[in-house]
Amino acid sequence: MKFFIDTANLAQIKEAHDLGILDGVTTNPSLMAKEGIKGDDAVMKHYLTICELVDGGDVSAEVLSTNVDEIIEEGKKLAAIHPSIVVKVPMIKDGVKALKWFSDNGIKTNCTLVFSAGQAILAAKAGANYVSPFIGRIDDSNWDGVELIKQIAQIYKIQGYKTEILAASIRSPLHIVKCAEAGSDVVTSPLEPILGLLKHPLTDIGLAKFLEDAKKMRAELAGAK
């Protein structure tokens, strides 16, 4: 399973990259605004910086348009920024039409705001490279987001769809583990849940004991001299 980080924060992207687990980045206008990136020129420049930082990994850049012709024009501009750009398109009728156009013209896409298996089927049929089920938001509506990942994975396997499942709206380290179990190809997460995978109380206890024993051993060796 590939790890993407869901942010526009360059320091967090670099930290995930330095950890050695970063395969790509997803971001959107809200995350850009959170970092104070405003205006088309500034946003385009920031996307380029992210692409260069990720060094070959896919970077999802979201369109703002909802009309098929405008989605296509905006997507072409985003795709021209860097070869790593994946155009993120909403799961709406005009979005599906645009997915098909992008697929036919060699532009990579990520179909976002997916909340059902039916939507995931349409995205795959239209040729999306990635489909993004928002599992945290599904959980918020009293359904099971991870179960949707399992359902999509089963359908894609049976039907032979090549679209990758990109689990989004990750809220916790457990979400990441459950998505891996459910057959997700990619998980995109804020940095905190990713770093949360490092943590376990028994690791902390064991390390403290190792360090304590090492300290005692050094003291004994020093005393022997």
Disulfide bonds with the S-S distance in Angstrom:
none
